[in-house]
Amino acid sequence: MPNGAALVSSVPPPYTECCVTKLQRIMLFFLLFGTMLIFGLIENIKGVSYPLIKAEFDASWEQQGFMVSMLSLSYVSFSIAAGIFLGRFGIKPAFLSGFAALTLGLFSVFFMPGFFSAAAALFLVFAGFGFFEVGINALASRTFTSKAAVLMNMLHAFYGIGAIIGPKAAGLLANNAGFGWRYIYLLCLPLSLMLFIPGIFIKFPEEKHSRSAVNEADKTGGPVKRKSFFDALRSPMVWFFSLTLGLAVVIEMNSANWGPLYFQDVYGMDPTTGGAAFLSAFFIVFTLSRLVCGAFVERIGYIRSLTGLACIILLIFIAGFCLGERGIYILPALGFFVALLWPTIMALAIVRFGDDAPVMSSAMIAIGGILNAGVQFLVGLTNRFFGPAWGYRSSLLYTALLIGMLILLRKKLNQTREVRHGF
């Protein structure tokens, strides 16, 4: 269990051993970290491709906001599907389904002639991301048997490495190689296949039942029952975690989705240069943070760390927006603090929910994703009705709400008396 970080007294720690050999365990680490790398790379091409798609099809702000929202909805819908799928069939089928959807989407996007048909192909790509989000975190909860915060931060650092490479590579290809946004997505297809094919043959950890389910079966003499996705939805604690996670995702995605458009439409910056540089700088510090700060989170405590991070993020937003165009030199620093939100919340969930963490976290991801999808559409409407300066600036509101949710989550954990220390 994490040392000095929100230890849970009444819930057993995650799995103490993995039902695979040492070589298979190494292969699982390779698959986890490799998948997270291409996840970050492909998803964050959007910092370059979204403005290019908007320009090619002369899409309105409403259409752009609708596309961003629908892609987020795809991510959310298939996160829900993945959670149900995982509960019924296990981690490996859910994990590999993500690669199947991603591969099909990357291939089909090349042939789409219009704005909405292109959005439909990207819908498949984001469906793959939905399966990845659940599958990666479920597999990590089986594989990371100690130091959850450190390993989760390192895992998600590989997302940041991909996110650094993605926008810069896409910008270079679009400017220097003469490739359009379709070719950029098509060139990602071999990367997907490089992990998809080996993943079919790697042995995943065997499913285990929760301690509470085993105890209940012993009392009743009946079969062991595994927690389902719908059981998770009935847990009030899952909802507290989910809303907190969703607001953390909103803050992260607002920079990736709307930051480059903010600097393009308010200050006239080229999305393939200034916008790509903004995202790359954001994800450089994002990645460094996850690589080096996991141990500090373990020492300081999960909830205490999260609350402090959210307050710092709010101050950086205020400073960056007050500086106007020069805010492009301040706002990328958000990445250093935003980076720690998701893995720390997930690490806390692993400790809090114990053996049930894979299913509980899938519900958290789904609910949080629904919240993010709705907010992304609201950001588009904010740009439409209040001007393009105000969509990204609305991140101030969502950061304040995150601070409020963290206070409520801390209070809820204290009330249940399941957290001994680490606050």
LUMSEMI-284611 format. One record per residue (C-alpha): residue in one letter; residue number from 0; x, y, z. Coordinates in Angstrom, 1 decimal. Each point is the difference from the previous one (the first is absolute). Layout:
+------+------+--------+--------+--------+
| mike | rofi |     px |     py |     pz |
+------+------+--------+--------+--------+
|    A |  NUM |      X |      Y |      Z |
...
+------+------+--------+--------+--------+
REM end
This chain:
+------+------+--------+--------+--------+
| mike | rofi |     px |     py |     pz |
+------+------+--------+--------+--------+
|    M |    0 |    0.0 |    0.0 |    0.0 |
|    P |    1 |    1.2 |    3.6 |   -0.5 |
|    N |    2 |    2.2 |    1.3 |    2.8 |
|    G |    3 |   -1.6 |    2.8 |    1.9 |
|    A |    4 |   -2.7 |    0.7 |   -2.6 |
|    A |    5 |   -3.6 |   -0.4 |    0.8 |
|    L |    6 |    0.2 |   -3.6 |    1.2 |
|    V |    7 |   -3.3 |   -1.9 |    0.3 |
|    S |    8 |   -0.3 |   -2.1 |    3.1 |
|    S |    9 |   -3.1 |   -2.0 |   -0.9 |
|    V |   10 |    0.8 |   -0.8 |   -3.6 |
|    P |   11 |    2.7 |   -2.5 |   -0.9 |
|    P |   12 |    2.8 |    1.2 |   -2.3 |
|    P |   13 |   -0.1 |   -0.7 |   -3.7 |
|    Y |   14 |    1.4 |   -3.4 |   -1.1 |
|    T |   15 |    3.1 |   -1.1 |    1.7 |
|    E |   16 |    1.1 |   -2.1 |   -2.9 |
|    C |   17 |   -0.6 |   -0.3 |   -3.7 |
|    C |   18 |   -1.0 |   -3.3 |   -1.4 |
|    V |   19 |    2.6 |    0.2 |   -2.8 |
|    T |   20 |    3.6 |   -0.9 |   -0.3 |
|    K |   21 |    2.8 |    2.6 |    0.3 |
|    L |   22 |    0.4 |    0.1 |   -3.8 |
|    Q |   23 |   -3.7 |    0.4 |   -0.5 |
|    R |   24 |    0.0 |    2.8 |    2.6 |
|    I |   25 |    2.7 |    1.8 |   -1.9 |
|    M |   26 |   -2.1 |   -0.3 |   -3.2 |
|    L |   27 |   -3.0 |    1.4 |    1.9 |
|    F |   28 |    2.0 |    3.0 |    1.0 |
|    F |   29 |    1.2 |    0.4 |   -3.6 |
|    L |   30 |   -3.6 |   -0.2 |   -1.2 |
|    L |   31 |   -1.3 |    2.4 |    2.6 |
|    F |   32 |    2.7 |    2.7 |   -0.5 |
|    G |   33 |    0.0 |   -0.4 |   -3.8 |
|    T |   34 |   -3.8 |    0.3 |   -0.2 |
|    M |   35 |    0.1 |    3.1 |    2.1 |
|    L |   36 |    2.7 |    1.5 |   -2.2 |
|    I |   37 |   -2.0 |   -0.4 |   -3.3 |
|    F |   38 |   -3.2 |    1.0 |    1.9 |
|    G |   39 |    1.6 |    3.4 |    0.8 |
|    L |   40 |    1.5 |    0.4 |   -3.4 |
|    I |   41 |   -3.1 |   -0.7 |   -2.1 |
|    E |   42 |   -2.5 |    1.8 |    2.3 |
|    N |   43 |    2.0 |    3.2 |    0.1 |
|    I |   44 |    0.4 |    0.3 |   -3.8 |
|    K |   45 |   -3.3 |    1.8 |    0.4 |
|    G |   46 |    1.8 |    3.1 |    1.1 |
|    V |   47 |    1.2 |    0.3 |   -3.6 |
|    S |   48 |   -2.8 |   -1.9 |   -1.9 |
|    Y |   49 |   -3.0 |    1.7 |    1.6 |
|    P |   50 |    0.8 |    3.5 |   -1.3 |
|    L |   51 |    0.9 |   -1.6 |   -3.4 |
|    I |   52 |   -3.2 |   -1.9 |   -0.2 |
|    K |   53 |   -2.0 |    3.1 |    1.0 |
|    A |   54 |    1.8 |    2.1 |   -2.7 |
|    E |   55 |   -0.3 |   -2.6 |   -2.8 |
|    F |   56 |   -3.8 |   -0.5 |    0.4 |
|    D |   57 |   -0.6 |    3.6 |    1.2 |
|    A |   58 |   -1.8 |   -1.3 |    3.1 |
|    S |   59 |   -1.8 |    2.4 |    2.3 |
|    W |   60 |    0.8 |    0.2 |    3.7 |
|    E |   61 |   -3.2 |   -1.9 |    0.7 |
|    Q |   62 |    1.1 |   -2.8 |   -2.3 |
|    Q |   63 |    3.4 |    0.0 |    1.5 |
|    G |   64 |   -1.4 |   -0.1 |    3.5 |
|    F |   65 |   -2.4 |   -2.8 |   -1.1 |
|    M |   66 |    2.8 |   -2.1 |   -1.4 |
|    V |   67 |    2.2 |    0.4 |    3.1 |
|    S |   68 |   -3.0 |   -0.8 |    2.2 |
|    M |   69 |   -0.9 |   -3.1 |   -2.1 |
|    L |   70 |    3.5 |   -1.3 |    0.0 |
|    S |   71 |    0.0 |    0.4 |    3.8 |
|    L |   72 |   -3.3 |   -1.7 |    0.1 |
|    S |   73 |    1.4 |   -2.9 |   -2.1 |
|    Y |   74 |    2.8 |   -0.3 |    2.6 |
|    V |   75 |   -2.5 |    0.0 |    2.8 |
|    S |   76 |   -2.5 |   -2.4 |   -1.6 |
|    F |   77 |    2.7 |   -2.5 |   -0.8 |
|    S |   78 |    1.5 |    0.4 |    3.5 |
|    I |   79 |   -3.4 |   -1.1 |    1.3 |
|    A |   80 |   -0.1 |   -2.8 |   -2.5 |
|    A |   81 |    3.5 |   -1.0 |    1.0 |
|    G |   82 |   -1.0 |    0.0 |    3.7 |
|    I |   83 |   -2.9 |   -2.4 |   -0.7 |
|    F |   84 |    2.0 |   -2.0 |   -2.4 |
|    L |   85 |    2.9 |   -0.3 |    2.5 |
|    G |   86 |   -2.3 |   -1.1 |    2.8 |
|    R |   87 |   -1.4 |   -2.8 |   -2.2 |
|    F |   88 |    2.9 |   -1.2 |   -2.1 |
|    G |   89 |    3.1 |    1.3 |    1.7 |
|    I |   90 |    2.8 |    2.5 |   -0.5 |
|    K |   91 |    1.7 |   -1.5 |   -3.1 |
|    P |   92 |   -3.0 |    0.1 |   -2.4 |
|    A |   93 |   -0.8 |    3.5 |    1.1 |
|    F |   94 |    3.6 |    1.1 |   -0.5 |
|    L |   95 |    0.3 |   -1.6 |   -3.5 |
|    S |   96 |   -3.3 |    1.5 |   -1.0 |
|    G |   97 |    1.5 |    3.4 |    0.4 |
|    F |   98 |    2.7 |   -0.9 |   -2.6 |
|    A |   99 |   -2.6 |   -1.4 |   -2.4 |
|    A |  100 |   -2.1 |    3.3 |    0.1 |
|    L |  101 |    3.2 |    2.1 |   -0.2 |
|    T |  102 |    1.4 |   -1.9 |   -3.0 |
|    L |  103 |   -3.3 |    0.2 |   -1.9 |
|    G |  104 |   -0.4 |    3.7 |    0.7 |
|    L |  105 |    3.5 |    1.0 |   -1.0 |
|    F |  106 |   -0.4 |   -1.9 |   -3.3 |
|    S |  107 |   -3.5 |    1.4 |   -0.9 |
|    V |  108 |    0.7 |    3.6 |    0.8 |
|    F |  109 |    2.2 |    0.3 |   -3.1 |
|    F |  110 |   -3.1 |   -0.6 |   -2.3 |
|    M |  111 |   -2.4 |    2.4 |    1.6 |
|    P |  112 |   -1.0 |    2.9 |   -2.3 |
|    G |  113 |   -2.0 |    2.3 |    2.3 |
|    F |  114 |    0.0 |    1.5 |    3.4 |
|    F |  115 |   -2.5 |   -2.4 |    1.6 |
|    S |  116 |    1.3 |   -3.1 |   -1.7 |
|    A |  117 |    3.5 |    0.9 |    1.2 |
|    A |  118 |   -1.5 |    0.5 |    3.5 |
|    A |  119 |   -1.6 |   -3.5 |   -0.3 |
|    A |  120 |    3.4 |   -1.6 |   -0.7 |
|    L |  121 |    1.5 |    1.9 |    2.9 |
|    F |  122 |   -2.9 |   -1.3 |    2.1 |
|    L |  123 |    1.4 |   -3.5 |   -0.5 |
|    V |  124 |    3.5 |    1.2 |    1.1 |
|    F |  125 |   -1.5 |    1.5 |    3.1 |
|    A |  126 |   -1.9 |   -3.2 |    0.6 |
|    G |  127 |    3.3 |   -1.8 |    0.2 |
|    F |  128 |    1.2 |    2.6 |    2.5 |
|    G |  129 |   -3.0 |   -0.7 |    2.1 |
|    F |  130 |    0.9 |   -3.7 |    0.1 |
|    F |  131 |    3.6 |    0.9 |    0.7 |
|    E |  132 |   -0.9 |    2.2 |    2.9 |
|    V |  133 |   -1.8 |   -2.8 |    1.8 |
|    G |  134 |    2.3 |   -2.8 |   -1.2 |
|    I |  135 |    3.3 |    1.7 |    0.9 |
|    N |  136 |   -1.1 |    1.0 |    3.5 |
|    A |  137 |   -1.6 |   -3.4 |    0.7 |
|    L |  138 |    3.2 |   -1.8 |   -1.2 |
|    A |  139 |    2.1 |    2.5 |    2.0 |
|    S |  140 |   -2.0 |   -0.8 |    3.2 |
|    R |  141 |    0.8 |   -3.7 |   -0.5 |
|    T |  142 |    3.7 |    0.6 |   -0.8 |
|    F |  143 |    1.1 |    2.9 |    2.3 |
|    T |  144 |   -0.1 |   -1.9 |    3.3 |
|    S |  145 |    1.8 |    2.7 |    2.0 |
|    K |  146 |    0.9 |    3.7 |   -0.2 |
|    A |  147 |   -3.2 |    0.7 |   -2.0 |
|    A |  148 |    0.6 |    3.7 |   -0.3 |
|    V |  149 |    3.5 |   -0.3 |   -1.2 |
|    L |  150 |   -0.7 |   -2.6 |   -2.6 |
|    M |  151 |   -3.3 |    1.7 |   -1.1 |
|    N |  152 |    1.8 |    3.3 |   -0.5 |
|    M |  153 |    2.8 |   -1.7 |   -2.0 |
|    L |  154 |   -2.6 |   -1.8 |   -2.1 |
|    H |  155 |   -1.8 |    3.2 |   -0.8 |
|    A |  156 |    3.3 |    1.7 |   -0.6 |
|    F |  157 |    0.2 |   -2.1 |   -3.1 |
|    Y |  158 |   -3.3 |    1.6 |   -1.1 |
|    G |  159 |    1.8 |    3.3 |    0.4 |
|    I |  160 |    3.0 |   -1.1 |   -2.1 |
|    G |  161 |   -2.4 |   -1.0 |   -2.8 |
|    A |  162 |   -1.8 |    3.3 |    0.4 |
|    I |  163 |    3.3 |    1.9 |   -0.4 |
|    I |  164 |    0.9 |   -1.9 |   -3.1 |
|    G |  165 |   -3.5 |    0.1 |   -1.6 |
|    P |  166 |   -0.6 |    3.7 |   -0.6 |
|    K |  167 |    3.6 |    0.7 |   -1.0 |
|    A |  168 |    0.1 |   -2.9 |   -2.4 |
|    A |  169 |   -3.4 |    0.9 |   -1.4 |
|    G |  170 |    1.0 |    3.7 |   -0.5 |
|    L |  171 |    3.3 |   -1.0 |   -1.7 |
|    L |  172 |   -1.8 |   -2.4 |   -2.4 |
|    A |  173 |   -2.7 |    2.5 |   -0.8 |
|    N |  174 |    2.4 |    2.9 |   -0.6 |
|    N |  175 |    3.1 |   -1.7 |   -1.5 |
|    A |  176 |   -1.0 |   -3.3 |   -1.5 |
|    G |  177 |   -3.2 |    1.3 |   -1.5 |
|    F |  178 |   -2.2 |   -2.6 |    1.7 |
|    G |  179 |   -3.6 |    0.9 |    0.9 |
|    W |  180 |   -1.6 |   -0.9 |    3.2 |
|    R |  181 |   -1.4 |   -3.3 |   -1.5 |
|    Y |  182 |    3.6 |   -1.2 |   -0.7 |
|    I |  183 |    1.0 |    0.8 |    3.5 |
|    Y |  184 |   -2.6 |   -2.3 |    1.4 |
|    L |  185 |    0.7 |   -2.7 |   -2.6 |
|    L |  186 |    3.7 |    0.0 |    0.9 |
|    C |  187 |   -0.9 |   -0.9 |    3.6 |
|    L |  188 |   -1.6 |   -3.3 |   -1.2 |
|    P |  189 |    3.3 |   -2.0 |    0.1 |
|    L |  190 |    0.6 |    1.1 |    3.6 |
|    S |  191 |   -3.4 |   -1.4 |    1.0 |
|    L |  192 |    0.8 |   -3.3 |   -1.7 |
|    M |  193 |    3.4 |   -0.3 |    1.7 |
|    L |  194 |   -1.7 |   -0.4 |    3.3 |
|    F |  195 |   -3.4 |   -1.5 |   -1.0 |
|    I |  196 |    1.6 |   -3.2 |   -1.5 |
|    P |  197 |    2.3 |   -0.8 |    2.9 |
|    G |  198 |   -2.8 |    0.8 |    2.5 |
|    I |  199 |   -2.0 |   -2.9 |   -1.4 |
|    F |  200 |    2.7 |   -2.5 |    1.2 |
|    I |  201 |    0.9 |    1.5 |    3.3 |
|    K |  202 |   -1.5 |   -1.7 |    3.1 |
|    F |  203 |   -1.9 |    2.4 |    2.2 |
|    P |  204 |   -0.4 |   -0.5 |    3.8 |
|    E |  205 |   -2.9 |   -2.3 |    1.0 |
|    E |  206 |   -3.2 |    1.6 |    1.3 |
|    K |  207 |   -0.3 |   -0.1 |    3.8 |
|    H |  208 |   -3.1 |    0.6 |    2.2 |
|    S |  209 |   -0.2 |    2.7 |    2.6 |
|    R |  210 |    0.6 |   -0.9 |    3.7 |
|    S |  211 |   -3.5 |    1.1 |    0.9 |
|    A |  212 |   -1.5 |   -2.2 |   -2.7 |
|    V |  213 |    2.0 |   -3.0 |    1.2 |
|    N |  214 |   -1.1 |    0.6 |    3.6 |
|    E |  215 |   -3.6 |    0.3 |   -1.0 |
|    A |  216 |    0.2 |   -3.2 |   -2.0 |
|    D |  217 |    1.5 |   -1.8 |    3.0 |
|    K |  218 |   -2.9 |    1.2 |    2.2 |
|    T |  219 |   -2.8 |   -1.0 |   -2.4 |
|    G |  220 |    1.6 |   -3.1 |   -1.6 |
|    G |  221 |   -0.8 |    1.5 |   -3.4 |
|    P |  222 |    2.4 |    0.8 |   -2.9 |
|    V |  223 |    2.4 |    2.8 |    0.0 |
|    K |  224 |   -1.5 |    3.1 |   -1.5 |
|    R |  225 |    2.1 |    2.6 |   -1.7 |
|    K |  226 |   -0.8 |    3.7 |    0.2 |
|    S |  227 |   -1.7 |    1.2 |   -3.1 |
|    F |  228 |    0.1 |    3.4 |   -1.8 |
|    F |  229 |   -3.6 |    0.6 |    1.2 |
|    D |  230 |    1.0 |   -0.8 |    3.6 |
|    A |  231 |    2.6 |    2.7 |   -0.3 |
|    L |  232 |   -2.6 |    2.5 |   -1.2 |
|    R |  233 |   -2.0 |   -0.6 |    3.2 |
|    S |  234 |    3.0 |    1.0 |    2.2 |
|    P |  235 |   -0.2 |    3.6 |    1.3 |
|    M |  236 |    3.8 |    0.0 |    0.4 |
|    V |  237 |    0.5 |   -0.8 |   -3.7 |
|    W |  238 |   -2.1 |    3.1 |   -0.8 |
|    F |  239 |    2.2 |    2.2 |    2.2 |
|    F |  240 |    3.1 |   -1.3 |   -1.7 |
|    S |  241 |   -1.6 |    0.2 |   -3.4 |
|    L |  242 |   -0.9 |    3.7 |    0.2 |
|    T |  243 |    3.4 |    0.8 |    1.3 |
|    L |  244 |    1.6 |   -1.9 |   -2.8 |
|    G |  245 |   -2.3 |    1.5 |   -2.6 |
|    L |  246 |    1.0 |    3.6 |    1.0 |
|    A |  247 |    3.7 |   -1.0 |   -0.1 |
|    V |  248 |   -0.5 |   -1.2 |   -3.5 |
|    V |  249 |   -1.8 |    3.2 |   -1.0 |
|    I |  250 |    2.9 |    2.1 |    1.1 |
|    E |  251 |    2.5 |   -2.2 |   -1.9 |
|    M |  252 |   -2.1 |   -0.3 |   -3.1 |
|    N |  253 |   -0.8 |    3.7 |   -0.2 |
|    S |  254 |    3.7 |    0.8 |   -0.5 |
|    A |  255 |    0.4 |   -2.7 |   -2.7 |
|    N |  256 |   -3.3 |    0.7 |   -1.8 |
|    W |  257 |   -0.4 |    3.7 |    0.3 |
|    G |  258 |    3.4 |    1.5 |    0.9 |
|    P |  259 |    1.3 |    0.1 |   -3.6 |
|    L |  260 |   -3.3 |    1.3 |   -1.3 |
|    Y |  261 |    0.1 |    2.7 |    2.7 |
|    F |  262 |    3.4 |    1.2 |   -1.2 |
|    Q |  263 |   -1.0 |   -0.3 |   -3.6 |
|    D |  264 |   -3.3 |    1.9 |    0.1 |
|    V |  265 |    0.7 |    2.5 |    2.7 |
|    Y |  266 |    3.7 |    0.8 |   -0.8 |
|    G |  267 |    0.4 |   -1.2 |   -3.6 |
|    M |  268 |    2.6 |   -2.8 |    0.6 |
|    D |  269 |    0.5 |   -2.7 |   -2.6 |
|    P |  270 |   -1.3 |   -3.3 |    1.4 |
|    T |  271 |    2.8 |   -2.0 |   -1.7 |
|    T |  272 |    2.7 |    2.1 |    1.6 |
|    G |  273 |   -1.2 |    2.0 |    3.1 |
|    G |  274 |   -2.8 |   -2.4 |    0.8 |
|    A |  275 |    2.2 |   -3.1 |   -0.4 |
|    A |  276 |    2.8 |    1.7 |    2.1 |
|    F |  277 |   -2.6 |    0.8 |    2.8 |
|    L |  278 |   -1.1 |   -3.6 |    0.1 |
|    S |  279 |    3.5 |   -1.4 |   -0.2 |
|    A |  280 |    1.2 |    2.2 |    2.9 |
|    F |  281 |   -3.1 |   -0.9 |    2.0 |
|    F |  282 |    0.7 |   -3.7 |   -0.4 |
|    I |  283 |    3.7 |    0.3 |    0.6 |
|    V |  284 |   -0.5 |    1.3 |    3.5 |
|    F |  285 |   -3.0 |   -2.3 |    0.3 |
|    T |  286 |    2.2 |   -3.0 |   -0.7 |
|    L |  287 |    2.9 |    1.1 |    2.2 |
|    S |  288 |   -2.4 |    0.5 |    2.9 |
|    R |  289 |   -1.3 |   -3.6 |   -0.3 |
|    L |  290 |    3.5 |   -1.4 |   -0.3 |
|    V |  291 |    1.3 |    1.7 |    3.2 |
|    C |  292 |   -2.8 |    0.9 |    2.3 |
|    G |  293 |   -1.7 |   -3.3 |    0.7 |
|    A |  294 |    2.2 |   -0.5 |    3.1 |
|    F |  295 |   -0.9 |    3.4 |    1.3 |
|    V |  296 |   -3.7 |   -0.7 |   -0.3 |
|    E |  297 |    0.5 |   -3.3 |    2.0 |
|    R |  298 |    1.7 |    2.0 |    2.7 |
|    I |  299 |   -2.3 |    3.0 |    0.2 |
|    G |  300 |   -3.2 |   -2.0 |   -0.2 |
|    Y |  301 |   -2.5 |   -0.4 |   -2.9 |
|    I |  302 |   -2.8 |    2.4 |    1.1 |
|    R |  303 |    2.4 |    2.6 |    1.3 |
|    S |  304 |    2.0 |   -0.1 |   -3.2 |
|    L |  305 |   -3.2 |    0.3 |   -2.2 |
|    T |  306 |   -1.3 |    3.0 |    1.9 |
|    G |  307 |    3.3 |    1.8 |   -0.2 |
|    L |  308 |    0.4 |   -0.7 |   -3.7 |
|    A |  309 |   -3.5 |    1.3 |   -0.8 |
|    C |  310 |    0.7 |    3.2 |    1.9 |
|    I |  311 |    3.3 |    0.6 |   -1.9 |
|    I |  312 |   -1.8 |   -0.8 |   -3.3 |
|    L |  313 |   -2.6 |    2.7 |    0.8 |
|    L |  314 |    2.8 |    2.6 |    0.6 |
|    I |  315 |    1.8 |   -0.9 |   -3.2 |
|    F |  316 |   -3.2 |    0.4 |   -2.0 |
|    I |  317 |   -0.6 |    3.4 |    1.5 |
|    A |  318 |    3.5 |    1.2 |   -0.7 |
|    G |  319 |    0.1 |   -1.4 |   -3.5 |
|    F |  320 |   -3.3 |    1.6 |   -1.1 |
|    C |  321 |    0.9 |    3.3 |    1.6 |
|    L |  322 |    3.2 |    0.1 |   -2.1 |
|    G |  323 |   -2.0 |   -0.2 |   -3.3 |
|    E |  324 |    2.1 |   -1.1 |   -2.9 |
|    R |  325 |    3.1 |   -0.4 |    2.2 |
|    G |  326 |   -2.0 |   -2.6 |    1.9 |
|    I |  327 |    1.3 |   -2.6 |   -2.5 |
|    Y |  328 |    3.2 |    0.1 |    2.1 |
|    I |  329 |   -1.8 |   -0.7 |    3.2 |
|    L |  330 |   -2.9 |   -2.3 |   -0.8 |
|    P |  331 |    2.1 |   -3.0 |   -1.1 |
|    A |  332 |    1.2 |   -0.2 |    3.6 |
|    L |  333 |   -3.5 |   -1.3 |    0.8 |
|    G |  334 |    1.2 |   -3.3 |   -1.4 |
|    F |  335 |    2.3 |   -0.6 |    3.0 |
|    F |  336 |   -2.9 |    0.1 |    2.5 |
|    V |  337 |   -2.8 |   -1.3 |   -2.2 |
|    A |  338 |    2.1 |   -3.1 |   -0.7 |
|    L |  339 |   -0.3 |   -1.3 |    3.5 |
|    L |  340 |   -3.8 |    0.3 |    0.4 |
|    W |  341 |   -1.2 |   -3.1 |   -2.0 |
|    P |  342 |    2.6 |   -2.6 |    1.2 |
|    T |  343 |   -0.3 |    1.2 |    3.6 |
|    I |  344 |   -3.8 |   -0.3 |    0.0 |
|    M |  345 |    0.3 |   -3.5 |   -1.6 |
|    A |  346 |    2.7 |   -1.0 |    2.6 |
|    L |  347 |   -2.3 |    1.1 |    2.8 |
|    A |  348 |   -2.8 |   -2.1 |   -1.6 |
|    I |  349 |    2.2 |   -3.0 |   -0.2 |
|    V |  350 |    0.7 |    0.2 |    3.7 |
|    R |  351 |   -3.5 |    0.9 |    0.9 |
|    F |  352 |   -1.8 |   -2.7 |   -2.0 |
|    G |  353 |    2.6 |   -2.8 |    0.3 |
|    D |  354 |   -0.8 |   -3.1 |   -2.1 |
|    D |  355 |   -3.1 |    1.7 |   -1.5 |
|    A |  356 |    2.1 |    2.9 |   -1.4 |
|    P |  357 |   -0.1 |   -1.1 |   -3.7 |
|    V |  358 |   -3.8 |    0.1 |   -0.1 |
|    M |  359 |   -0.4 |    3.0 |    2.3 |
|    S |  360 |    2.6 |    2.0 |   -2.0 |
|    S |  361 |   -1.8 |   -0.8 |   -3.3 |
|    A |  362 |   -3.2 |    1.5 |    1.4 |
|    M |  363 |    2.0 |    3.0 |    1.2 |
|    I |  364 |    1.5 |    0.5 |   -3.4 |
|    A |  365 |   -3.4 |   -0.3 |   -1.7 |
|    I |  366 |   -1.7 |    2.5 |    2.3 |
|    G |  367 |    2.9 |    2.4 |   -0.1 |
|    G |  368 |    0.1 |   -0.3 |   -3.8 |
|    I |  369 |   -3.7 |    0.9 |   -0.3 |
|    L |  370 |    0.7 |    3.1 |    2.1 |
|    N |  371 |    2.9 |    0.9 |   -2.2 |
|    A |  372 |   -2.0 |   -0.5 |   -3.2 |
|    G |  373 |   -2.7 |    2.4 |    1.2 |
|    V |  374 |    2.5 |    2.6 |    1.0 |
|    Q |  375 |    1.9 |   -0.1 |   -3.3 |
|    F |  376 |   -3.3 |    0.8 |   -1.8 |
|    L |  377 |   -0.6 |    2.8 |    2.5 |
|    V |  378 |    3.5 |    1.4 |   -0.7 |
|    G |  379 |   -1.0 |    0.1 |   -3.7 |
|    L |  380 |   -3.2 |    1.8 |    0.8 |
|    T |  381 |    1.9 |    2.4 |    2.2 |
|    N |  382 |    2.3 |    0.9 |   -2.9 |
|    R |  383 |   -3.1 |    0.5 |   -2.2 |
|    F |  384 |   -2.0 |    2.2 |    2.3 |
|    F |  385 |    2.7 |    1.8 |    2.0 |
|    G |  386 |    2.8 |    0.1 |   -2.5 |
|    P |  387 |    3.0 |   -2.3 |   -0.7 |
|    A |  388 |    2.0 |    1.4 |    3.0 |
|    W |  389 |   -2.4 |   -1.4 |    2.5 |
|    G |  390 |   -0.2 |   -3.7 |   -0.7 |
|    Y |  391 |    3.4 |   -0.8 |    1.2 |
|    R |  392 |   -0.2 |    2.6 |    2.8 |
|    S |  393 |   -3.0 |   -1.9 |    1.4 |
|    S |  394 |    2.5 |   -2.5 |    1.3 |
|    L |  395 |    0.2 |    2.4 |    3.0 |
|    L |  396 |   -3.5 |   -1.0 |    1.0 |
|    Y |  397 |    0.6 |   -3.8 |   -0.4 |
|    T |  398 |    3.2 |    0.2 |    2.0 |
|    A |  399 |   -1.9 |    1.7 |    2.9 |
|    L |  400 |   -2.6 |   -2.8 |   -0.2 |
|    L |  401 |    2.8 |   -2.6 |    0.2 |
|    I |  402 |    1.3 |    1.6 |    3.2 |
|    G |  403 |   -3.5 |   -0.2 |    1.4 |
|    M |  404 |   -0.4 |   -3.7 |   -1.0 |
|    L |  405 |    3.3 |   -0.9 |    1.6 |
|    I |  406 |   -1.1 |    1.6 |    3.3 |
|    L |  407 |   -3.2 |   -2.0 |   -0.2 |
|    L |  408 |    1.9 |   -3.2 |   -0.8 |
|    R |  409 |    2.3 |    0.5 |    2.9 |
|    K |  410 |   -2.9 |    0.6 |    2.3 |
|    K |  411 |   -1.7 |   -3.2 |   -1.3 |
|    L |  412 |    3.1 |   -2.1 |    0.6 |
|    N |  413 |    0.3 |    1.4 |    3.5 |
|    Q |  414 |   -3.6 |   -0.7 |    0.8 |
|    T |  415 |    0.3 |   -3.6 |   -1.0 |
|    R |  416 |    3.1 |   -0.3 |    2.2 |
|    E |  417 |    1.7 |   -2.2 |   -2.6 |
|    V |  418 |    3.0 |    2.3 |   -0.5 |
|    R |  419 |    2.5 |    0.0 |    2.8 |
|    H |  420 |    2.4 |    2.6 |   -1.2 |
|    G |  421 |    1.5 |    1.7 |   -3.0 |
|    F |  422 |   -2.2 |    3.1 |   -0.1 |
+------+------+--------+--------+--------+
REM end
